[in-house]
Amino acid sequence: MTKLSVNINKIATLRNARGGNTPNLLKVASDIESYGAQGITIHPRPDERHIRYQDARDLANLVTTEFNIEGNPNDKFIKLVLETKPTQVTLVPDAEDAITSNAGWDTVANKDFLKDIIDMFKSNGIRTSIFVDPETKMIEGAAALGTDRIELYTESYAKSFSENKDKAIKPYVASAKIANDLGIGINAGHDLSLDNIKFFKDQIPHLLEVSIGHALICESIYFGIENVVKMYLNKLK
């Protein structure tokens, strides 16, 4: 079975919008694990606009499944990862002012930079994954770095899924074959949802893990809101 790691950035965004500690990020993480998720993902950014660096420290002592920290490996991020020692670190080349991740690594142009960081994390017992576009050259470049896994950036698949799912999945199937041949584990994430996840999973051989946040939280609000409205009405009878 492909593992589900739930990205809880949106929970932190909701908490930060009002100050205080509602919703309680740590309790939500524990609850998500109790519901069956096999991992918790966070993506702290330098401005801490959603996940705070202290959240990562607190979660490191709480998460009992796989703990995955994503981010651009600047000095502050590297220090945090080495301090918290998550199960996995996913390297993402997002700019500091990016709303969300929007591209994979150029694993060829950044070879020396990435290799040093990957070696450092792996020597500390942390599994490494690199966020990449579904391109042969980038996957071959990732393999040359010694990374344990790649995370396929799935935005283009999600955008094209409703128009032509067979065409949308094609580069990902080809990329997965290359990764499997090279002995790299395959993760995936970005804009995967209840609508498109099954087809993606069924088509990608040996898909180890998906990281899903935005869609999962939005779907949870939608599919859960009827229950909450009824609970309020029952209290007001």
C-alpha positions in Angstrom: 0.0 0.0 0.0 1.2 3.5 -0.8 1.7 5.5 2.5 -0.3 8.7 3.1 1.6 11.5 4.8 -0.7 14.4 5.7 0.7 17.9 5.3 -0.6 20.0 8.2 0.5 23.4 7.0 -3.1 24.5 6.5 -3.9 23.7 10.1 -1.1 26.0 11.2 -2.4 28.7 8.8 -5.9 28.5 10.4 -4.3 28.7 13.9 -2.1 31.6 13.1 -5.1 33.6 11.6 -6.6 34.2 15.1 -3.6 33.8 17.3 -3.8 31.5 20.3 -3.7 27.8 19.8 -7.0 26.9 18.1 -6.9 24.5 16.3 -4.2 22.8 18.4 -1.7 21.7 15.8 -0.2 19.0 18.0 -3.5 17.4 18.8 -4.5 17.5 15.1 -1.3 15.7 14.2 -1.9 13.0 16.8 -5.6 12.7 15.7 -4.6 12.3 12.0 -2.2 9.5 13.0 -5.0 7.8 15.0 -7.2 7.9 12.0 -4.7 5.8 10.1 -2.4 8.2 8.3 1.1 6.8 8.1 3.0 10.1 8.3 2.9 13.8 9.1 4.5 16.4 6.7 5.3 20.0 7.5 6.9 22.6 5.3 8.2 25.5 7.4 9.2 28.7 5.5 11.5 31.4 6.7 8.7 33.8 7.6 6.9 31.1 9.6 3.6 32.2 8.1 2.1 28.8 8.8 4.3 26.1 10.4 6.6 27.7 13.0 10.1 26.3 13.6 9.0 25.5 17.2 6.2 23.4 15.7 8.8 21.2 14.1 10.6 20.8 17.4 7.3 20.0 19.2 6.2 17.5 16.5 9.5 15.7 16.5 8.7 14.6 20.1 5.1 13.7 19.3 4.8 12.1 15.9 4.9 8.3 16.1 4.6 7.5 12.4 6.9 8.9 9.7 7.8 12.6 10.2 8.7 14.4 7.0 10.1 18.0 6.9 10.1 19.8 3.5 11.8 22.9 2.6 14.6 24.8 0.8 17.9 23.9 2.5 19.1 27.3 3.7 21.2 27.5 6.8 18.2 27.8 9.2 16.4 24.9 7.6 19.5 22.7 7.7 20.0 23.5 11.4 16.3 22.6 12.2 16.5 19.3 10.4 19.7 18.2 12.1 18.2 19.2 15.4 14.8 17.4 15.0 16.1 14.4 13.0 12.8 13.6 11.1 12.3 10.3 9.4 12.7 12.1 6.0 13.7 15.4 4.7 12.4 16.5 1.3 14.4 19.2 -0.4 12.3 21.7 -2.3 13.7 24.7 -4.2 11.0 27.2 -3.3 11.8 30.9 -3.1 11.3 32.6 0.3 8.3 34.6 -1.0 6.7 31.7 -2.9 3.0 31.1 -2.0 3.6 27.4 -2.6 6.1 25.1 -4.3 6.1 25.7 -8.0 9.0 23.8 -9.5 11.3 20.9 -9.0 15.1 21.0 -8.6 17.5 21.3 -11.5 19.5 18.3 -10.2 22.2 18.9 -12.8 22.9 22.6 -12.3 22.7 22.2 -8.5 24.6 18.9 -8.3 27.4 20.0 -6.0 25.1 22.0 -3.7 22.6 19.2 -3.3 25.1 16.4 -3.0 26.8 18.0 0.0 23.5 18.5 1.8 22.2 15.0 1.0 25.5 13.5 2.3 25.2 15.5 5.5 21.5 14.5 6.2 22.2 10.8 5.3 25.2 10.7 7.6 22.8 11.8 10.4 20.4 8.9 9.7 17.8 11.0 7.9 16.2 9.6 4.7 16.5 12.2 1.8 14.1 13.0 -1.0 14.3 15.6 -3.7 11.4 17.4 -5.3 11.6 17.0 -9.1 9.6 17.5 -12.2 8.8 14.4 -14.2 11.8 14.7 -16.6 14.3 12.0 -17.4 17.4 14.3 -17.0 16.3 15.5 -13.6 15.7 12.0 -12.3 19.0 10.7 -13.6 20.6 13.7 -12.0 18.9 12.9 -8.7 20.3 9.4 -8.8 23.8 10.7 -9.3 23.4 12.6 -6.0 22.8 9.5 -4.0 19.3 10.6 -2.8 17.2 7.9 -1.3 14.0 9.0 -3.0 12.5 11.6 -5.3 9.2 13.3 -4.9 7.4 13.8 -8.2 5.9 17.3 -8.5 2.4 16.5 -9.6 0.8 19.9 -10.3 0.8 19.4 -14.1 -0.9 16.0 -13.7 -3.6 17.5 -11.4 -4.2 20.4 -13.8 -4.6 18.2 -16.8 -6.3 15.3 -15.2 -9.9 16.3 -16.0 -9.1 17.0 -19.7 -7.1 13.9 -20.5 -5.9 11.8 -17.6 -4.0 9.3 -19.9 -2.0 12.1 -21.4 -1.5 13.8 -18.0 -0.1 10.6 -16.4 2.2 9.7 -19.2 5.4 11.6 -18.2 5.0 10.3 -14.6 4.8 6.7 -15.6 7.9 7.2 -17.7 9.7 8.9 -14.8 8.7 6.2 -12.4 10.1 3.5 -14.6 13.4 5.4 -14.8 13.5 5.9 -11.0 12.7 2.2 -10.4 15.4 1.2 -12.8 17.9 3.4 -11.0 16.9 2.1 -7.6 15.4 5.4 -6.3 12.2 5.3 -4.1 9.3 7.3 -5.4 7.1 9.8 -3.5 4.7 12.2 -5.0 2.8 15.4 -4.0 1.2 18.7 -4.9 -2.5 19.1 -5.9 -3.3 15.4 -5.5 -6.9 15.0 -4.4 -9.7 12.5 -3.9 -10.6 13.1 -7.6 -7.2 12.2 -9.0 -5.3 10.1 -6.5 -6.5 6.6 -7.3 -5.7 6.9 -11.0 -2.2 8.2 -10.2 -1.5 5.5 -7.6 -2.8 2.7 -10.0 -0.6 3.9 -12.8 2.7 4.6 -10.9 4.6 1.4 -10.1 6.1 1.1 -6.7 4.7 4.5 -5.4 5.9 4.5 -1.8 4.3 7.7 -0.4 2.1 10.6 -1.2 2.1 13.9 0.7 -1.2 15.7 0.6 -2.3 18.8 2.5 -4.3 21.5 0.8 -6.8 19.3 -0.9 -7.2 16.9 2.0 -7.9 19.8 4.4 -10.4 21.4 2.0 -12.1 18.1 1.4 -12.3 17.5 5.2 -14.0 20.9 5.7 -16.5 20.1 3.0 -17.3 16.5 3.9 -17.4 17.3 7.6 -19.3 20.5 7.7 -22.8 18.9 7.5 -22.0 16.9 10.7 -20.9 20.1 12.5 -23.9 22.1 11.5 -26.2 19.3 12.7 -24.2 19.1 16.0 -24.8 22.9 16.6 -28.5 22.5 15.7 -28.8 19.7 18.2 -27.2 21.8 20.9 -29.7 24.6 20.2 -32.8 22.6 20.4 
